[in-house]
């Protein structure tokens, strides 16, 4: 059983809103089947959406209140490419990752 180290998921800001402040991009990592998201500060609300990259089918969604980290166990999902979306109250971020 090989240990796979955590891989960073590159998150891109997909919001077109003009901001006075520079938005902080969340950090996301995938390690084996565990997805961990660090929002870098406590946010009032965050919605995490995970889609199959090929079919665009939503395989996971959750909304959390007053958190700075979110963990998602994707152990039951098929191997392949996925899209991660992180929606905050004023920003949305997207990135893609692979389950191996």
N, C-alpha and C positions, 0 to 999 in steps of 0.2 A: 504494500500500500504506500504509494508515493505521497509525501507531504507536498501539497501545492501551496506556495506562498501566496499571500494576498496580492491581487493585481488591482491597480488603481483604475477606476472607470473615469474617463475624461468627460466632465460635465460641461455642457455649453449652455450659456444663457439664451433662452429662446424668447425672452420677453422683449417687446418692442417699445416698452414704456421708457420715457425719458426720466432719469433719476437725478436728484440733486446729490445723492450720495452714491458712492461706488458700491454696487451690490457685491456681497460676499458669495462666492460660488461654493456650494456644499462639496464636501469630499465624499466619494463613494468608493468602496472596495468590495471585491468579490473574492472569497476564500473558500475553496471547494464549493459548497452550495449555500454558504452564508453570505448574504449581502449586508454590508454595514454602511450606514450613511451618517456622516458627521456634519451637522448643520452649522457648526462652529460657534453658534450662540443659541440660546433658547428662543424658539419661535412660537408665536401664539397658536398657529395651526399649520400643519404640513400634510399634504396628500402625496402618497407614493403610489405610482402606477407602473406595473411591469407588463410589457406586451411582448408577444412573440414577434420577432423582427420580420418574419416572412409573411405571416397571416394578419398581423396587426391585432390579433386577438388578445384581449386583456386576460392575463393569467393571475394577476394579483393586484389588489388595490387596498389601501388602508388610509385612514385619516387619524392623525394623532394631534393632541393638544398639549401645548406647553412642554415641548421636548427639545433636546439639542442633539439627540442621536436616535436613529431608527434602525432596527435589525429585522431582516427578512430571511427566513429559512426557506430555500427553494429546493429542498431535498426531493420533493415529489415531482419536480418538473423534468421534462425531457431535456436531453442535451441539445445545444444549439445556440443560436444568437437571439438576444433579447434586447429590448429597448427599455431603459429606465427613465421615468419622468418624475421629477420632484416639483411639486407645485406649492409655492408659498403664497402668502396673501397678496403680494405684489409682483412676484417673479415666478417664472417657471424655468426649469433646467432639464436638459435631456442628455442622455449618454447611452452608449450601447456596450454590451458585454456578452460574454459567451459562457455557457455552462459546459463543462467538459466531463 
